[in-house]
């Protein structure tokens, strides 16, 4: 195979990956639009009442949890006050101390005990829906009166039956599930901003630092 043929083959693979990702998002919209709206309503209700959001997951799902919390605590698109959101994956001292002392299955459960209060909302992210430490954290959250939302794939696993609002991506492939989770996270952030800050831009005081535009990040 020469260089031109190799390039043509790569382009076919690239197109197939993009088309598969788009198809997964469309199928998930058809199946889960109502659940996504319900999840947004729970988050809006919690944050609007001065409660907070907790998010957690493993591996790529840990990154997604941090992404969600960064969009809320920082900003998504419009300028507005920061929102209280904590990614339970972000503090390596917490995670390693708890994992060492109590076992990795208890990492997120212990942090929900530490930070979670009735009225908060917890977003549990698991591509399989069967991560033990995620399931244990959800159990603690429910005991404490915390609303639970699951971002899941592969049919939902055990997690789908444990959370208040399951959002199950219509795929068995981890990359497609994670790509769709990010799309859902962005939609949730947009709906939160629309509901809590409908007048868009907050006024900044004289001399206050201008936040970076997305192009400057």
PyMOL commands that set and color helices and strands:
alter all, ss='L'
color gray80, all
select helices_A, chain A and resi 3-48+60-73+92-102+104-115+132-143+154-156+159-161+174-196+214-216
alter helices_A, ss='H'
color red, helices_A
select strands_A, chain A and resi 53-56+85-87+121-126+147-152+165-168
alter strands_A, ss='S'
color yellow, strands_A
deselect
rebuild
show_as cartoon
